Amino acid sequence: MRAAVLHLQHINTKDDGAFEPALRGMNVMVHGNIPRAAGLSTSSSIVVSAAEACIRINELEVDPMEFIDICGYGEWYVGTLGGSGDHAAI
């Protein structure tokens, strides 16, 4: 879940290490019934949800195409190899 938030933080880091804007965090509990083997990655569903929540909480403006990239890079940033196609479909 922190993959998308870490990537948002990373792309908002200035050269001196400060964040612009400083991102507010969140405490989250996840519960759902994402079906297994439904053709979309469970991790992608959670990354999209976390990114959307972080963007709204921090009142960031993100273009829909950039949002898809943020989710894809977020997963890659923490070492998973999900595809951006899942994020776009969700």
N, C-alpha and C positions, 0 to 999 in steps of 0.2 A: 504494500500500500504506500510505503514511503517513496517508492520509485519516482512517481510523478512529482511529488512535492520536492524531492531532492533535485530533480531536473529543473523545476521552476526556480528553486533557490539558486541553482548553478547558473542559469541564464540571466539571473538578476544580480549576480555578484559583480561588484566594481573591481577595478585593478587593485585597490587597497584592501580587498577582502570584505568590505562592507556590503550589505545587501541594499539594493535600491529598487523598489521599496522593501523595507524590512517585512518579511512575511510573518503573518500571525499563524500560529499552529492550531491544532484541533485535537480533541480526544474523540475517538471514533470506535464504535462497536459495529461489527458487520454481522448481519444475519440475513439469510436469503435462501432461495431455492433455485439457484442457477443450475439448470440441468446438465448432467454429465454427457459428454460426447454429443453436444448439440451443434457442433461446428464452430463455436466461438470459444475462445480461451477464457477460462475462469479468471486467470490473472489479469487478462485484458479488461474484463468487466470491472474488476476491482480498481485497476489503475485509472480507467476512465472516470469512475465514480469519485475517486480520491482527487483527481485533477480538477474535476468540475467543482467539487466542494471547496478545494483550496482557492481556486480562481474566484468563486463567488464570495467566500469569506474575506478575501483580500481585495475585493472590488477591482480585480484586474480586467483589462479589456484584451481579449485574445480572439484573433481571427479563427474561424472554424478550421481552415486548412492548417494553421499553425497549431491549433489544439491537437489535431491528429498527430502532427510531428512531435509535439511535447509528450504525448502519451507513448509513442514509439520509442523516442529517445530516452524517456523515463525508464522503460523496461530495460533497454540496452545499457543504460547508465549503471544499473545494479547487476548486470550480467545475465539477464534472461534474454531469450531470443524470440520473443513474440513479434508478430508482424503488424505493421501499421494498418493492414487491411482489416484486422479484427477491430481495431479502434475506430476506424472509419465506419464500419458496419454498425457498431454499437451506438 
